[in-house]
Amino acid sequence: MGYAFASDIFPVGVAVVVTAACYIIDNSLSSVEMARSTYVRKIADDPSDVVPTLSTGTSFDHVVSMTIPFLSGLIWAATSYKMVFVLASLIAVCNLLLSFKMDIKDKNAA
């Protein structure tokens, strides 16, 4: 939402700083891949399932990363750049809510 509305809410100088902060935070989230790998290792019943699961996840990530920019471009052209970021924020909120529903069972508990 910072990308979409920084220039509407803040003066230009502050909007640039807010946008830069959003960019830094956005790039910092690339460490999520490491968290995903750790989570998969933690929940895997069989260690041989880890590599195929992570490979499949990487394949899905690639498909999404090739599709989303195209669709976002269509949305941008039809509406405005702000709608792209609003929709991305909604997807992020959905991901957050779904992550709270994940059930982590401790395999070491007897």
A tleap script that builds the chain and sets N, CA, C and O, in Angstrom:
source leaprc.protein.ff14SB
mol = sequence {
  NMET GLY TYR ALA PHE ALA SER ASP ILE PHE
  PRO VAL GLY VAL ALA VAL VAL VAL THR ALA
  ALA CYS TYR ILE ILE ASP ASN SER LEU SER
  SER VAL GLU MET ALA ARG SER THR TYR VAL
  ARG LYS ILE ALA ASP ASP PRO SER ASP VAL
  VAL PRO THR LEU SER THR GLY THR SER PHE
  ASP HIE VAL VAL SER MET THR ILE PRO PHE
  LEU SER GLY LEU ILE TRP ALA ALA THR SER
  TYR LYS MET VAL PHE VAL LEU ALA SER LEU
  ILE ALA VAL CYS ASN LEU LEU LEU SER PHE
  LYS MET ASP ILE LYS ASP LYS ASN ALA CALA
}
set mol.1.N position { 0.830 -1.184 0.000 }
set mol.1.CA position { 0.000 0.000 0.000 }
set mol.1.C position { 0.879 1.254 0.000 }
set mol.1.O position { 0.479 2.307 -0.496 }
set mol.2.N position { 2.079 1.123 0.562 }
set mol.2.CA position { 3.003 2.255 0.558 }
set mol.2.C position { 3.396 2.667 -0.844 }
set mol.2.O position { 3.505 3.856 -1.143 }
set mol.3.N position { 3.611 1.670 -1.713 }
set mol.3.CA position { 3.925 1.979 -3.109 }
set mol.3.C position { 2.763 2.727 -3.769 }
set mol.3.O position { 2.974 3.683 -4.515 }
set mol.4.N position { 1.557 2.291 -3.490 }
set mol.4.CA position { 0.394 2.840 -4.181 }
set mol.4.C position { 0.030 4.245 -3.711 }
set mol.4.O position { -0.356 5.087 -4.522 }
set mol.5.N position { 0.147 4.501 -2.428 }
set mol.5.CA position { -0.436 5.737 -1.906 }
set mol.5.C position { 0.551 6.699 -1.251 }
set mol.5.O position { 0.131 7.722 -0.709 }
set mol.6.N position { 1.839 6.404 -1.285 }
set mol.6.CA position { 2.816 7.296 -0.651 }
set mol.6.C position { 2.735 8.711 -1.215 }
set mol.6.O position { 2.785 9.688 -0.468 }
set mol.7.N position { 2.612 8.814 -2.529 }
set mol.7.CA position { 2.579 10.151 -3.137 }
set mol.7.C position { 1.268 10.885 -2.872 }
set mol.7.O position { 1.215 12.109 -2.991 }
set mol.8.N position { 0.207 10.156 -2.513 }
set mol.8.CA position { -1.073 10.796 -2.201 }
set mol.8.C position { -1.123 11.286 -0.755 }
set mol.8.O position { -1.802 12.264 -0.440 }
set mol.9.N position { -0.392 10.590 0.116 }
set mol.9.CA position { -0.481 10.886 1.551 }
set mol.9.C position { 0.612 11.841 2.012 }
set mol.9.O position { 0.370 12.705 2.856 }
set mol.10.N position { 1.817 11.688 1.461 }
set mol.10.CA position { 2.974 12.430 1.954 }
set mol.10.C position { 3.476 13.438 0.929 }
set mol.10.O position { 3.210 13.311 -0.266 }
set mol.11.N position { 4.215 14.454 1.418 }
set mol.11.CA position { 4.898 15.347 0.473 }
set mol.11.C position { 5.930 14.544 -0.335 }
set mol.11.O position { 6.315 13.449 0.074 }
set mol.12.N position { 6.368 15.068 -1.452 }
set mol.12.CA position { 7.230 14.333 -2.381 }
set mol.12.C position { 8.468 13.762 -1.693 }
set mol.12.O position { 8.785 12.589 -1.888 }
set mol.13.N position { 9.164 14.554 -0.903 }
set mol.13.CA position { 10.390 14.076 -0.236 }
set mol.13.C position { 10.129 12.893 0.684 }
set mol.13.O position { 10.884 11.920 0.693 }
set mol.14.N position { 9.068 12.985 1.446 }
set mol.14.CA position { 8.723 11.896 2.367 }
set mol.14.C position { 8.219 10.688 1.579 }
set mol.14.O position { 8.509 9.547 1.939 }
set mol.15.N position { 7.471 10.933 0.515 }
set mol.15.CA position { 6.958 9.834 -0.317 }
set mol.15.C position { 8.106 9.029 -0.918 }
set mol.15.O position { 8.010 7.806 -1.028 }
set mol.16.N position { 9.183 9.695 -1.306 }
set mol.16.CA position { 10.350 8.994 -1.853 }
set mol.16.C position { 10.961 8.093 -0.781 }
set mol.16.O position { 11.333 6.954 -1.064 }
set mol.17.N position { 11.063 8.597 0.439 }
set mol.17.CA position { 11.621 7.801 1.536 }
set mol.17.C position { 10.707 6.611 1.848 }
set mol.17.O position { 11.193 5.500 2.062 }
set mol.18.N position { 9.407 6.831 1.875 }
set mol.18.CA position { 8.454 5.746 2.138 }
set mol.18.C position { 8.551 4.682 1.046 }
set mol.18.O position { 8.562 3.485 1.336 }
set mol.19.N position { 8.619 5.117 -0.193 }
set mol.19.CA position { 8.730 4.176 -1.309 }
set mol.19.C position { 10.045 3.399 -1.233 }
set mol.19.O position { 10.070 2.193 -1.478 }
set mol.20.N position { 11.126 4.083 -0.896 }
set mol.20.CA position { 12.421 3.407 -0.743 }
set mol.20.C position { 12.372 2.396 0.397 }
set mol.20.O position { 12.915 1.298 0.278 }
set mol.21.N position { 11.726 2.760 1.497 }
set mol.21.CA position { 11.588 1.827 2.619 }
set mol.21.C position { 10.768 0.603 2.211 }
set mol.21.O position { 11.091 -0.524 2.589 }
set mol.22.N position { 9.717 0.830 1.446 }
set mol.22.CA position { 8.915 -0.296 0.947 }
set mol.22.C position { 9.768 -1.220 0.088 }
set mol.22.O position { 9.663 -2.443 0.181 }
set mol.23.N position { 10.608 -0.630 -0.743 }
set mol.23.CA position { 11.472 -1.422 -1.620 }
set mol.23.C position { 12.458 -2.261 -0.805 }
set mol.23.O position { 12.669 -3.438 -1.098 }
set mol.24.N position { 13.049 -1.662 0.201 }
set mol.24.CA position { 14.012 -2.382 1.046 }
set mol.24.C position { 13.318 -3.522 1.783 }
set mol.24.O position { 13.843 -4.634 1.837 }
set mol.25.N position { 12.154 -3.257 2.347 }
set mol.25.CA position { 11.395 -4.299 3.046 }
set mol.25.C position { 10.983 -5.396 2.073 }
set mol.25.O position { 11.064 -6.582 2.393 }
set mol.26.N position { 10.547 -5.001 0.902 }
set mol.26.CA position { 10.126 -5.957 -0.125 }
set mol.26.C position { 11.278 -6.889 -0.500 }
set mol.26.O position { 11.089 -8.102 -0.590 }
set mol.27.N position { 12.455 -6.336 -0.715 }
set mol.27.CA position { 13.608 -7.165 -1.058 }
set mol.27.C position { 14.093 -8.008 0.113 }
set mol.27.O position { 14.677 -9.071 -0.093 }
set mol.28.N position { 13.861 -7.556 1.316 }
set mol.28.CA position { 14.250 -8.333 2.494 }
set mol.28.C position { 13.411 -9.601 2.630 }
set mol.28.O position { 13.845 -10.574 3.247 }
set mol.29.N position { 12.233 -9.588 2.062 }
set mol.29.CA position { 11.350 -10.744 2.156 }
set mol.29.C position { 11.811 -11.918 1.303 }
set mol.29.O position { 11.206 -12.990 1.341 }
set mol.30.N position { 12.874 -11.721 0.539 }
set mol.30.CA position { 13.399 -12.830 -0.256 }
set mol.30.C position { 13.941 -13.938 0.634 }
set mol.30.O position { 14.154 -15.057 0.167 }
set mol.31.N position { 14.163 -13.647 1.882 }
set mol.31.CA position { 14.631 -14.676 2.818 }
set mol.31.C position { 13.516 -15.661 3.162 }
set mol.31.O position { 13.748 -16.630 3.884 }
set mol.32.N position { 12.315 -15.423 2.654 }
set mol.32.CA position { 11.195 -16.335 2.893 }
set mol.32.C position { 11.507 -17.724 2.342 }
set mol.32.O position { 11.043 -18.726 2.887 }
set mol.33.N position { 12.285 -17.790 1.274 }
set mol.33.CA position { 12.660 -19.091 0.706 }
set mol.33.C position { 13.370 -19.955 1.741 }
set mol.33.O position { 13.132 -21.160 1.817 }
set mol.34.N position { 14.239 -19.341 2.535 }
set mol.34.CA position { 14.938 -20.092 3.571 }
set mol.34.C position { 13.936 -20.566 4.630 }
set mol.34.O position { 14.046 -21.688 5.125 }
set mol.35.N position { 12.975 -19.732 4.974 }
set mol.35.CA position { 11.963 -20.120 5.958 }
set mol.35.C position { 11.118 -21.273 5.424 }
set mol.35.O position { 10.774 -22.192 6.167 }
set mol.36.N position { 10.787 -21.225 4.144 }
set mol.36.CA position { 10.002 -22.303 3.538 }
set mol.36.C position { 10.777 -23.615 3.593 }
set mol.36.O position { 10.216 -24.655 3.938 }
set mol.37.N position { 12.053 -23.570 3.256 }
set mol.37.CA position { 12.881 -24.774 3.297 }
set mol.37.C position { 12.942 -25.355 4.704 }
set mol.37.O position { 12.844 -26.567 4.890 }
set mol.38.N position { 13.103 -24.484 5.685 }
set mol.38.CA position { 13.159 -24.928 7.079 }
set mol.38.C position { 11.832 -25.543 7.501 }
set mol.38.O position { 11.801 -26.578 8.167 }
set mol.39.N position { 10.729 -24.896 7.106 }
set mol.39.CA position { 9.402 -25.403 7.455 }
set mol.39.C position { 9.159 -26.773 6.832 }
set mol.39.O position { 8.662 -27.680 7.501 }
set mol.40.N position { 9.504 -26.929 5.556 }
set mol.40.CA position { 9.293 -28.217 4.884 }
set mol.40.C position { 10.120 -29.302 5.558 }
set mol.40.O position { 9.633 -30.413 5.769 }
set mol.41.N position { 11.361 -28.991 5.895 }
set mol.41.CA position { 12.197 -29.982 6.590 }
set mol.41.C position { 11.591 -30.363 7.939 }
set mol.41.O position { 11.662 -31.516 8.362 }
set mol.42.N position { 11.005 -29.394 8.594 }
set mol.42.CA position { 10.441 -29.632 9.916 }
set mol.42.C position { 9.202 -30.521 9.862 }
set mol.42.O position { 8.997 -31.343 10.754 }
set mol.43.N position { 8.377 -30.370 8.835 }
set mol.43.CA position { 7.110 -31.109 8.795 }
set mol.43.C position { 7.174 -32.395 7.986 }
set mol.43.O position { 6.239 -33.196 8.018 }
set mol.44.N position { 8.275 -32.601 7.256 }
set mol.44.CA position { 8.358 -33.777 6.387 }
set mol.44.C position { 8.391 -35.056 7.222 }
set mol.44.O position { 9.179 -35.185 8.158 }
set mol.45.N position { 7.514 -36.002 6.862 }
set mol.45.CA position { 7.533 -37.309 7.523 }
set mol.45.C position { 8.722 -38.129 7.049 }
set mol.45.O position { 9.308 -38.897 7.812 }
set mol.46.N position { 9.069 -37.957 5.790 }
set mol.46.CA position { 10.175 -38.700 5.191 }
set mol.46.C position { 11.154 -37.687 4.600 }
set mol.46.O position { 10.768 -36.891 3.743 }
set mol.47.N position { 12.406 -37.701 5.038 }
set mol.47.CA position { 13.382 -36.731 4.517 }
set mol.47.C position { 13.531 -36.763 2.996 }
set mol.47.O position { 13.944 -35.770 2.397 }
set mol.48.N position { 13.201 -37.888 2.369 }
set mol.48.CA position { 13.316 -37.951 0.906 }
set mol.48.C position { 12.219 -37.132 0.209 }
set mol.48.O position { 12.289 -36.923 -1.002 }
set mol.49.N position { 11.221 -36.673 0.948 }
set mol.49.CA position { 10.161 -35.839 0.375 }
set mol.49.C position { 10.555 -34.366 0.279 }
set mol.49.O position { 9.900 -33.600 -0.428 }
set mol.50.N position { 11.603 -33.965 0.973 }
set mol.50.CA position { 11.950 -32.548 1.065 }
set mol.50.C position { 12.360 -31.973 -0.291 }
set mol.50.O position { 11.816 -30.954 -0.717 }
set mol.51.N position { 13.303 -32.609 -0.967 }
set mol.51.CA position { 13.806 -32.066 -2.241 }
set mol.51.C position { 12.701 -31.989 -3.305 }
set mol.51.O position { 12.562 -30.949 -3.949 }
set mol.52.N position { 11.910 -33.054 -3.511 }
set mol.52.CA position { 10.838 -32.926 -4.508 }
set mol.52.C position { 9.816 -31.848 -4.154 }
set mol.52.O position { 9.309 -31.158 -5.039 }
set mol.53.N position { 9.517 -31.702 -2.876 }
set mol.53.CA position { 8.556 -30.680 -2.446 }
set mol.53.C position { 9.098 -29.280 -2.724 }
set mol.53.O position { 8.384 -28.428 -3.254 }
set mol.54.N position { 10.360 -29.044 -2.366 }
set mol.54.CA position { 10.956 -27.730 -2.614 }
set mol.54.C position { 11.109 -27.462 -4.107 }
set mol.54.O position { 10.951 -26.324 -4.548 }
set mol.55.N position { 11.412 -28.488 -4.883 }
set mol.55.CA position { 11.526 -28.326 -6.340 }
set mol.55.C position { 10.179 -27.956 -6.956 }
set mol.55.O position { 10.102 -27.095 -7.832 }
set mol.56.N position { 9.139 -28.605 -6.497 }
set mol.56.CA position { 7.797 -28.285 -6.982 }
set mol.56.C position { 7.434 -26.852 -6.621 }
set mol.56.O position { 6.872 -26.120 -7.436 }
set mol.57.N position { 7.757 -26.459 -5.405 }
set mol.57.CA position { 7.495 -25.078 -4.979 }
set mol.57.C position { 8.222 -24.066 -5.839 }
set mol.57.O position { 7.667 -23.024 -6.188 }
set mol.58.N position { 9.461 -24.370 -6.179 }
set mol.58.CA position { 10.235 -23.482 -7.046 }
set mol.58.C position { 9.612 -23.404 -8.437 }
set mol.58.O position { 9.584 -22.337 -9.050 }
set mol.59.N position { 9.120 -24.521 -8.927 }
set mol.59.CA position { 8.459 -24.530 -10.238 }
set mol.59.C position { 7.193 -23.679 -10.218 }
set mol.59.O position { 6.944 -22.908 -11.145 }
set mol.60.N position { 6.392 -23.819 -9.160 }
set mol.60.CA position { 5.189 -22.988 -9.040 }
set mol.60.C position { 5.558 -21.514 -8.935 }
set mol.60.O position { 4.905 -20.662 -9.538 }
set mol.61.N position { 6.607 -21.212 -8.166 }
set mol.61.CA position { 7.060 -19.824 -8.051 }
set mol.61.C position { 7.412 -19.262 -9.424 }
set mol.61.O position { 7.102 -18.111 -9.731 }
set mol.62.N position { 8.059 -20.081 -10.245 }
set mol.62.CA position { 8.454 -19.624 -11.575 }
set mol.62.C position { 7.224 -19.341 -12.441 }
set mol.62.O position { 7.165 -18.321 -13.127 }
set mol.63.N position { 6.262 -20.232 -12.404 }
set mol.63.CA position { 5.037 -20.027 -13.185 }
set mol.63.C position { 4.338 -18.739 -12.747 }
set mol.63.O position { 3.907 -17.944 -13.582 }
set mol.64.N position { 4.233 -18.545 -11.458 }
set mol.64.CA position { 3.589 -17.336 -10.929 }
set mol.64.C position { 4.386 -16.095 -11.309 }
set mol.64.O position { 3.814 -15.076 -11.697 }
set mol.65.N position { 5.713 -16.183 -11.196 }
set mol.65.CA position { 6.533 -15.001 -11.488 }
set mol.65.C position { 6.535 -14.650 -12.971 }
set mol.65.O position { 6.917 -13.538 -13.337 }
set mol.66.N position { 6.118 -15.565 -13.823 }
set mol.66.CA position { 5.990 -15.264 -15.248 }
set mol.66.C position { 4.577 -14.795 -15.606 }
set mol.66.O position { 4.396 -14.060 -16.576 }
set mol.67.N position { 3.586 -15.212 -14.835 }
set mol.67.CA position { 2.193 -14.891 -15.124 }
set mol.67.C position { 1.761 -13.564 -14.498 }
set mol.67.O position { 1.103 -12.750 -15.146 }
set mol.68.N position { 2.129 -13.357 -13.254 }
set mol.68.CA position { 1.680 -12.170 -12.518 }
set mol.68.C position { 2.101 -10.863 -13.201 }
set mol.68.O position { 1.274 -9.957 -13.298 }
set mol.69.N position { 3.335 -10.720 -13.674 }
set mol.69.CA position { 3.679 -9.446 -14.343 }
set mol.69.C position { 2.818 -9.162 -15.572 }
set mol.69.O position { 2.447 -8.015 -15.821 }
set mol.70.N position { 2.503 -10.199 -16.335 }
set mol.70.CA position { 1.651 -10.015 -17.511 }
set mol.70.C position { 0.257 -9.537 -17.088 }
set mol.70.O position { -0.267 -8.560 -17.623 }
set mol.71.N position { -0.334 -10.249 -16.112 }
set mol.71.CA position { -1.667 -9.862 -15.642 }
set mol.71.C position { -1.645 -8.482 -14.992 }
set mol.71.O position { -2.573 -7.692 -15.164 }
set mol.72.N position { -0.593 -8.203 -14.253 }
set mol.72.CA position { -0.473 -6.888 -13.605 }
set mol.72.C position { -0.382 -5.778 -14.638 }
set mol.72.O position { -0.932 -4.694 -14.448 }
set mol.73.N position { 0.322 -6.057 -15.743 }
set mol.73.CA position { 0.407 -5.069 -16.820 }
set mol.73.C position { -0.952 -4.776 -17.426 }
set mol.73.O position { -1.270 -3.629 -17.742 }
set mol.74.N position { -1.756 -5.826 -17.588 }
set mol.74.CA position { -3.107 -5.624 -18.113 }
set mol.74.C position { -3.949 -4.796 -17.146 }
set mol.74.O position { -4.679 -3.895 -17.561 }
set mol.75.N position { -3.844 -5.106 -15.854 }
set mol.75.CA position { -4.595 -4.357 -14.833 }
set mol.75.C position { -4.125 -2.907 -14.808 }
set mol.75.O position { -4.938 -1.985 -14.738 }
set mol.76.N position { -2.805 -2.711 -14.865 }
set mol.76.CA position { -2.219 -1.366 -14.859 }
set mol.76.C position { -2.749 -0.566 -16.043 }
set mol.76.O position { -3.143 0.590 -15.888 }
set mol.77.N position { -2.760 -1.175 -17.219 }
set mol.77.CA position { -3.220 -0.480 -18.421 }
set mol.77.C position { -4.715 -0.180 -18.357 }
set mol.77.O position { -5.160 0.857 -18.848 }
set mol.78.N position { -5.485 -1.070 -17.762 }
set mol.78.CA position { -6.934 -0.893 -17.699 }
set mol.78.C position { -7.361 0.064 -16.590 }
set mol.78.O position { -8.385 0.737 -16.713 }
set mol.79.N position { -6.597 0.128 -15.525 }
set mol.79.CA position { -6.979 0.986 -14.388 }
set mol.79.C position { -5.857 1.974 -14.091 }
set mol.79.O position { -5.776 3.040 -14.702 }
set mol.80.N position { -4.999 1.611 -13.153 }
set mol.80.CA position { -3.841 2.446 -12.807 }
set mol.80.C position { -2.836 1.583 -12.058 }
set mol.80.O position { -3.139 0.457 -11.664 }
set mol.81.N position { -1.649 2.118 -11.869 }
set mol.81.CA position { -0.628 1.373 -11.137 }
set mol.81.C position { -1.062 1.099 -9.698 }
set mol.81.O position { -0.657 0.104 -9.097 }
set mol.82.N position { -1.874 1.977 -9.161 }
set mol.82.CA position { -2.295 1.816 -7.770 }
set mol.82.C position { -3.083 0.521 -7.569 }
set mol.82.O position { -2.936 -0.143 -6.543 }
set mol.83.N position { -3.908 0.167 -8.534 }
set mol.83.CA position { -4.710 -1.048 -8.411 }
set mol.83.C position { -3.813 -2.282 -8.342 }
set mol.83.O position { -4.133 -3.234 -7.630 }
set mol.84.N position { -2.716 -2.283 -9.057 }
set mol.84.CA position { -1.783 -3.416 -9.014 }
set mol.84.C position { -1.268 -3.606 -7.590 }
set mol.84.O position { -1.216 -4.729 -7.089 }
set mol.85.N position { -0.889 -2.514 -6.945 }
set mol.85.CA position { -0.355 -2.605 -5.590 }
set mol.85.C position { -1.440 -2.908 -4.559 }
set mol.85.O position { -1.178 -3.589 -3.568 }
set mol.86.N position { -2.637 -2.414 -4.781 }
set mol.86.CA position { -3.754 -2.742 -3.887 }
set mol.86.C position { -4.047 -4.242 -3.960 }
set mol.86.O position { -4.225 -4.892 -2.930 }
set mol.87.N position { -4.097 -4.787 -5.173 }
set mol.87.CA position { -4.336 -6.231 -5.325 }
set mol.87.C position { -3.199 -7.042 -4.714 }
set mol.87.O position { -3.446 -8.071 -4.086 }
set mol.88.N position { -1.965 -6.597 -4.888 }
set mol.88.CA position { -0.828 -7.289 -4.279 }
set mol.88.C position { -0.942 -7.267 -2.758 }
set mol.88.O position { -0.609 -8.250 -2.096 }
set mol.89.N position { -1.407 -6.164 -2.206 }
set mol.89.CA position { -1.602 -6.080 -0.752 }
set mol.89.C position { -2.671 -7.056 -0.285 }
set mol.89.O position { -2.528 -7.695 0.757 }
set mol.90.N position { -3.742 -7.168 -1.059 }
set mol.90.CA position { -4.800 -8.118 -0.711 }
set mol.90.C position { -4.289 -9.558 -0.746 }
set mol.90.O position { -4.634 -10.364 0.118 }
set mol.91.N position { -3.472 -9.874 -1.740 }
set mol.91.CA position { -2.878 -11.216 -1.811 }
set mol.91.C position { -1.985 -11.454 -0.604 }
set mol.91.O position { -1.996 -12.543 -0.030 }
set mol.92.N position { -1.217 -10.452 -0.216 }
set mol.92.CA position { -0.340 -10.587 0.951 }
set mol.92.C position { -1.145 -10.822 2.231 }
set mol.92.O position { -0.757 -11.637 3.068 }
set mol.93.N position { -2.253 -10.118 2.382 }
set mol.93.CA position { -3.110 -10.309 3.557 }
set mol.93.C position { -3.710 -11.715 3.550 }
set mol.93.O position { -3.780 -12.366 4.592 }
set mol.94.N position { -4.138 -12.178 2.390 }
set mol.94.CA position { -4.668 -13.548 2.285 }
set mol.94.C position { -3.597 -14.566 2.658 }
set mol.94.O position { -3.877 -15.520 3.384 }
set mol.95.N position { -2.374 -14.371 2.171 }
set mol.95.CA position { -1.276 -15.278 2.528 }
set mol.95.C position { -1.025 -15.274 4.034 }
set mol.95.O position { -0.792 -16.324 4.633 }
set mol.96.N position { -1.075 -14.097 4.637 }
set mol.96.CA position { -0.865 -13.999 6.078 }
set mol.96.C position { -1.955 -14.754 6.835 }
set mol.96.O position { -1.663 -15.522 7.752 }
set mol.97.N position { -3.205 -14.534 6.450 }
set mol.97.CA position { -4.307 -15.217 7.125 }
set mol.97.C position { -4.229 -16.728 6.942 }
set mol.97.O position { -4.482 -17.481 7.883 }
set mol.98.N position { -3.884 -17.170 5.750 }
set mol.98.CA position { -3.750 -18.608 5.515 }
set mol.98.C position { -2.586 -19.203 6.292 }
set mol.98.O position { -2.649 -20.356 6.720 }
set mol.99.N position { -1.530 -18.432 6.477 }
set mol.99.CA position { -0.386 -18.953 7.230 }
set mol.99.C position { -0.752 -19.205 8.690 }
set mol.99.O position { -0.174 -20.084 9.329 }
set mol.100.N position { -1.701 -18.449 9.221 }
set mol.100.CA position { -2.138 -18.687 10.601 }
set mol.100.C position { -2.912 -19.992 10.733 }
set mol.100.O position { -3.015 -20.541 11.830 }
set mol.101.N position { -3.451 -20.489 9.637 }
set mol.101.CA position { -4.215 -21.736 9.656 }
set mol.101.C position { -3.332 -22.971 9.536 }
set mol.101.O position { -3.810 -24.096 9.682 }
set mol.102.N position { -2.042 -22.763 9.269 }
set mol.102.CA position { -1.135 -23.901 9.113 }
set mol.102.C position { -0.953 -24.599 10.458 }
set mol.102.O position { -0.694 -23.967 11.482 }
set mol.103.N position { -1.094 -25.893 10.419 }
set mol.103.CA position { -0.975 -26.697 11.634 }
set mol.103.C position { 0.404 -27.348 11.654 }
set mol.103.O position { 0.738 -28.150 10.783 }
set mol.104.N position { 1.187 -26.994 12.649 }
set mol.104.CA position { 2.515 -27.580 12.787 }
set mol.104.C position { 2.467 -28.587 13.919 }
set mol.104.O position { 2.308 -28.234 15.088 }
set mol.105.N position { 2.606 -29.839 13.547 }
set mol.105.CA position { 2.634 -30.890 14.555 }
set mol.105.C position { 4.074 -31.198 14.898 }
set mol.105.O position { 4.913 -31.353 14.011 }
set mol.106.N position { 4.355 -31.284 16.166 }
set mol.106.CA position { 5.703 -31.605 16.618 }
set mol.106.C position { 5.912 -33.108 16.505 }
set mol.106.O position { 5.272 -33.884 17.216 }
set mol.107.N position { 6.808 -33.519 15.613 }
set mol.107.CA position { 7.060 -34.949 15.406 }
set mol.107.C position { 7.776 -35.562 16.616 }
set mol.107.O position { 7.760 -36.779 16.797 }
set mol.108.N position { 8.398 -34.722 17.436 }
set mol.108.CA position { 9.143 -35.245 18.577 }
set mol.108.C position { 8.261 -35.448 19.795 }
set mol.108.O position { 8.677 -36.087 20.762 }
set mol.109.N position { 7.042 -34.910 19.759 }
set mol.109.CA position { 6.137 -35.076 20.914 }
set mol.109.C position { 5.619 -36.513 20.932 }
set mol.109.O position { 5.247 -37.076 19.902 }
set mol.110.N position { 5.607 -37.070 22.100 }
set mol.110.CA position { 5.160 -38.469 22.206 }
set mol.110.C position { 3.778 -38.506 22.638 }
set mol.110.O position { 3.208 -39.586 22.791 }
savepdb mol mol.pdb
quit
